[in-house]
């Protein structure tokens, strides 16, 4: 019902604009009443106009949102694509960059995980950037803090390995679980656990949240494919289509 009301309002606005453009903006009360009756009868006789108007409205809103995305992406491209605090995988010299804002506890991030990894591997020319963006509670924050601390202490290879572990972790990432995970990976747990709650990790997460705010990112996963924003999970074939479209310009 709400969508129909929006469409009706849009249709009336378009018709009213047509009336003004046609020199009828100075209608008398009787003329205005007659005009409204004609509009009403027209809509009753042609209800498909409502759907057409609704599509016009949606197209305008989509274009406005896309234009806003382009502007913000252009203004912040270095921070988004070349942030030294974000892990880079895939082909570092790839001709297309995919950036993912992700949360380890997000079911759709977990669903996208293997599909994105497969796309990056099979394509061979994608540069893949991960932005830690924990928004689903304390477990999300703990997972991201641990991953960032691992990278700060042990580098990109260790981060890639712990990222794989955390995105598939079934239990709660409490201190004991994360400590066992560090040992399993061959690292001393204490330095990682100590660093994960430090100021450096906090500042990295704060910067990612600030950037997400500028980009109007409120959910995960959110992808940036070259200079196109894709909000929400997409199956692998649709992600590939987005990559192909970005390459085509």
C-alpha positions as CSV (number, residue, x, y, z in Angstrom):
1,X,0.0,0.0,0.0
2,X,2.8,2.4,0.9
3,X,4.4,1.9,-2.5
4,X,1.1,2.5,-4.3
5,X,0.6,5.7,-2.3
6,X,4.1,6.9,-3.3
7,X,3.4,6.1,-6.9
8,X,0.1,7.9,-6.8
9,X,1.7,11.0,-5.2
10,X,4.4,10.9,-7.9
11,X,1.8,10.6,-10.7
12,X,-0.2,13.5,-9.3
13,X,3.0,15.6,-9.0
14,X,3.9,14.8,-12.6
15,X,0.4,15.6,-13.9
16,X,0.4,18.8,-11.8
17,X,3.7,19.8,-13.2
18,X,2.3,19.2,-16.7
19,X,-0.6,21.4,-15.9
20,X,1.6,24.2,-14.7
21,X,3.8,23.9,-17.7
22,X,0.7,24.1,-19.9
23,X,-0.2,27.5,-18.5
24,X,-2.9,26.1,-16.1
25,X,-1.2,27.1,-12.9
26,X,-3.8,29.9,-12.4
27,X,-6.9,27.6,-12.4
28,X,-10.1,28.7,-10.7
29,X,-11.5,26.6,-7.9
30,X,-14.0,25.1,-10.4
31,X,-11.3,24.3,-12.9
32,X,-9.1,22.8,-10.3
33,X,-11.9,20.5,-9.1
34,X,-12.6,19.5,-12.7
35,X,-8.9,18.8,-13.3
36,X,-8.7,16.6,-10.2
37,X,-11.7,14.7,-11.3
38,X,-10.2,14.1,-14.7
39,X,-6.9,12.9,-13.0
40,X,-8.8,10.5,-10.8
41,X,-10.8,9.1,-13.6
42,X,-7.7,8.7,-15.7
43,X,-5.9,6.7,-13.0
44,X,-9.0,4.5,-12.5
45,X,-9.1,3.9,-16.3
46,X,-5.3,3.4,-16.5
47,X,-4.0,1.9,-13.2
48,X,-0.8,0.7,-14.9
49,X,0.3,4.4,-14.8
50,X,0.9,3.9,-11.0
51,X,3.4,1.2,-11.7
52,X,5.1,3.3,-14.4
53,X,5.3,6.2,-12.0
54,X,6.7,4.0,-9.2
55,X,9.4,2.8,-11.6
56,X,10.3,6.3,-12.6
57,X,10.6,7.2,-8.9
58,X,12.8,4.1,-8.2
59,X,15.0,4.9,-11.1
60,X,15.5,8.4,-9.9
61,X,16.3,7.3,-6.4
62,X,18.7,4.7,-7.7
63,X,20.6,7.2,-9.9
64,X,20.8,9.7,-7.0
65,X,22.2,7.0,-4.7
66,X,24.7,5.8,-7.3
67,X,25.8,9.4,-8.0
68,X,26.4,10.0,-4.3
69,X,28.3,6.7,-4.0
70,X,30.5,7.8,-6.9
71,X,31.3,11.1,-5.4
72,X,32.3,9.7,-2.0
73,X,34.3,6.9,-3.6
74,X,36.2,9.4,-5.7
75,X,36.9,11.7,-2.7
76,X,38.2,8.8,-0.6
77,X,39.7,6.4,-3.2
78,X,43.2,6.3,-1.6
79,X,41.9,5.4,1.8
80,X,39.5,2.8,0.4
81,X,41.8,1.1,-2.1
82,X,45.3,1.7,-0.7
83,X,44.9,1.8,3.1
84,X,48.1,0.2,4.5
85,X,46.1,-1.1,7.5
86,X,43.9,-3.3,5.3
87,X,45.0,-6.7,4.1
88,X,45.4,-7.2,0.3
89,X,45.0,-10.6,-1.3
90,X,44.5,-12.1,-4.7
91,X,46.7,-10.5,-7.3
92,X,48.2,-7.3,-5.8
93,X,48.7,-6.0,-9.4
94,X,45.2,-7.0,-10.6
95,X,43.4,-4.7,-13.0
96,X,40.2,-4.7,-10.8
97,X,40.0,-4.2,-7.1
98,X,37.3,-5.7,-4.9
99,X,37.0,-4.2,-1.4
100,X,34.8,-6.0,1.1
101,X,33.5,-4.6,4.4
102,X,32.9,-7.7,6.4
103,X,32.0,-9.1,9.8
104,X,33.2,-12.6,10.9
105,X,29.9,-13.3,12.6
106,X,27.7,-12.3,9.6
107,X,26.0,-15.3,8.1
108,X,26.0,-13.7,4.6
109,X,29.7,-12.8,4.9
110,X,30.3,-16.5,5.7
111,X,28.2,-17.5,2.7
112,X,30.1,-15.1,0.4
113,X,33.5,-16.1,1.8
114,X,34.2,-19.3,-0.3
115,X,32.5,-17.8,-3.4
116,X,34.6,-14.6,-3.4
117,X,37.7,-16.7,-2.7
118,X,36.8,-18.9,-5.7
119,X,36.2,-15.9,-7.9
120,X,39.5,-14.2,-7.0
121,X,41.4,-17.5,-7.6
122,X,39.8,-18.4,-10.9
123,X,40.0,-14.9,-12.3
124,X,43.6,-14.4,-11.4
125,X,43.6,-10.7,-12.0
126,X,41.6,-9.4,-9.1
127,X,43.1,-7.4,-6.2
128,X,41.1,-8.2,-3.1
129,X,41.0,-5.8,-0.1
130,X,39.4,-6.7,3.3
131,X,38.0,-4.0,5.6
132,X,37.3,-5.3,9.1
133,X,33.9,-3.9,10.0
134,X,32.5,-5.6,13.1
135,X,28.9,-4.5,13.7
136,X,27.2,-7.6,15.2
137,X,28.2,-7.5,18.8
138,X,31.1,-8.3,21.1
139,X,32.0,-11.6,19.3
140,X,32.4,-9.7,16.0
141,X,34.6,-7.1,17.6
142,X,36.8,-9.7,19.4
143,X,37.3,-11.6,16.1
144,X,38.3,-8.5,14.2
145,X,40.6,-7.3,16.9
146,X,42.3,-10.7,17.0
147,X,42.8,-10.7,13.2
148,X,44.2,-7.2,13.1
149,X,46.6,-7.9,16.0
150,X,47.7,-11.1,14.2
151,X,48.5,-9.1,11.1
152,X,50.3,-6.3,13.0
153,X,52.5,-8.9,14.8
154,X,53.0,-11.6,12.1
155,X,52.2,-10.1,8.7
156,X,49.8,-10.8,5.8
157,X,50.3,-14.5,5.6
158,X,49.3,-15.0,9.2
159,X,46.3,-12.7,8.7
160,X,45.1,-14.7,5.7
161,X,45.3,-17.9,7.7
162,X,43.5,-16.5,10.8
163,X,40.9,-14.9,8.6
164,X,40.1,-18.3,7.2
165,X,39.8,-19.7,10.6
166,X,37.6,-17.0,12.1
167,X,35.2,-16.9,9.2
168,X,34.4,-20.6,9.8
169,X,34.7,-20.6,13.6
170,X,31.6,-22.1,15.2
171,X,32.1,-21.3,18.8
172,X,32.4,-18.0,20.6
173,X,35.7,-16.2,20.1
174,X,36.5,-15.8,23.8
175,X,40.0,-15.4,25.1
176,X,40.5,-19.1,25.6
177,X,39.3,-20.0,22.1
178,X,41.5,-17.3,20.5
179,X,44.5,-18.4,22.6
180,X,44.1,-22.0,21.4
181,X,43.7,-20.8,17.8
182,X,47.0,-18.8,18.1
183,X,48.8,-21.9,19.4
184,X,47.3,-24.1,16.7
185,X,48.7,-21.7,14.1
186,X,52.1,-21.8,15.7
187,X,52.2,-18.5,17.5
188,X,52.6,-17.4,21.1
189,X,49.1,-16.4,22.2
190,X,49.8,-13.8,24.9
191,X,51.3,-11.0,22.7
192,X,48.4,-11.3,20.3
193,X,45.8,-11.2,23.0
194,X,47.6,-8.3,24.7
195,X,47.8,-6.3,21.4
196,X,44.2,-6.9,20.3
197,X,42.8,-4.5,22.9
198,X,45.4,-1.9,22.3
199,X,45.1,1.6,20.9
200,X,46.5,0.7,17.5
201,X,43.9,-1.9,16.8
202,X,41.2,0.4,18.1
203,X,42.3,3.2,15.8
204,X,42.2,0.8,12.7
205,X,38.7,-0.3,13.5
206,X,37.6,3.3,14.2
207,X,38.9,4.4,10.8
208,X,37.0,1.6,9.1
209,X,33.8,2.5,10.8
210,X,34.3,6.2,9.9
211,X,34.8,5.3,6.3
212,X,31.8,3.1,6.3
213,X,29.8,6.0,7.7
214,X,30.9,8.2,4.8
215,X,30.0,5.6,2.3
216,X,26.6,5.0,4.0
217,X,27.5,1.3,4.7
218,X,25.2,-0.1,7.4
219,X,25.4,-3.8,6.7
220,X,27.7,-6.6,5.8
221,X,28.9,-7.8,3.4
222,X,29.3,-4.6,1.4
223,X,31.5,-4.8,-1.7
224,X,33.1,-2.1,-3.8
225,X,34.0,-3.4,-7.3
226,X,36.3,-0.9,-8.8
227,X,34.0,2.2,-8.4
228,X,30.7,0.5,-7.9
229,X,29.0,-0.1,-4.6
230,X,27.3,-3.5,-4.1
231,X,25.4,-3.7,-0.8
232,X,24.6,-7.2,0.5
233,X,25.4,-10.8,-0.5
234,X,25.6,-11.6,-4.2
235,X,26.0,-15.1,-5.7
236,X,29.4,-15.7,-7.4
237,X,28.0,-15.4,-10.9
238,X,26.6,-12.0,-10.1
239,X,29.9,-10.9,-8.6
240,X,31.6,-12.1,-11.8
241,X,29.2,-10.0,-13.8
242,X,30.0,-7.0,-11.7
243,X,33.7,-7.6,-12.3
244,X,33.2,-8.0,-16.1
245,X,31.1,-4.8,-16.2
246,X,33.8,-2.9,-14.3
247,X,36.5,-4.1,-16.7
248,X,34.3,-3.1,-19.7
249,X,34.2,0.4,-18.3
